[in-house]
């Protein structure tokens, strides 16, 4: 069972999140902020710093669910994941993320909500 822990204040527009197992061990770390594109559409920009997999723990599912929940709370039309700062991008399964609706665009994964 994955647990999402938030290190944000009352303002949900930016923050730092971890995905943890039941024992409190972190398996993913990401930062996020809301942003606007050229058409002034609000989106959630996620900076994924690290992801580790663990048998029996759905880290990717917890990540996607937390991204979508934050985006919806902030009124965002899509989620953009920036992988350029990810220490272990190779562990991030683009197949799993594609199955969750994300499309690759360079080092970005994008999903419209």
Long-range contacts (C-beta under 8 A, 24 or more apart in sequence): 1-57, 2-27, 2-57, 2-58, 2-59, 2-61, 2-62, 3-62, 4-62, 4-65, 4-66, 12-70, 12-73, 12-74, 13-74, 15-70, 17-66, 17-70, 19-59, 19-62, 19-63, 19-66, 21-54, 21-57, 27-51, 27-52, 27-53, 27-54, 27-57, 27-59, 28-52, 28-59, 28-62, 28-63, 30-63, 32-67, 32-70, 34-74, 34-76, 35-80, 41-77, 41-78, 42-74, 42-75, 42-76, 42-77, 43-71, 43-76, 43-77, 43-78, 43-79, 43-80, 44-70, 44-71, 44-74, 44-76, 44-78, 44-79, 44-80, 45-80, 45-82, 46-79, 46-80, 46-81, 46-82, 47-82, 47-85, 48-81, 48-82, 48-83, 48-85, 48-86, 48-89, 48-92, 49-85, 49-86, 49-87, 50-86, 50-87, 50-88, 51-86, 51-88, 51-91, 51-92, 52-88, 52-91, 53-91, 60-93, 60-96, 60-97, 60-100, 61-100, 64-97, 64-100, 67-111, 68-113, 71-113, 72-113, 76-113, 77-112, 77-113, 78-110, 78-111, 78-112, 78-113, 79-110, 79-111, 79-113, 80-108, 80-109, 80-110, 81-108, 81-109, 81-110, 82-107, 82-108, 83-107, 83-108, 83-109
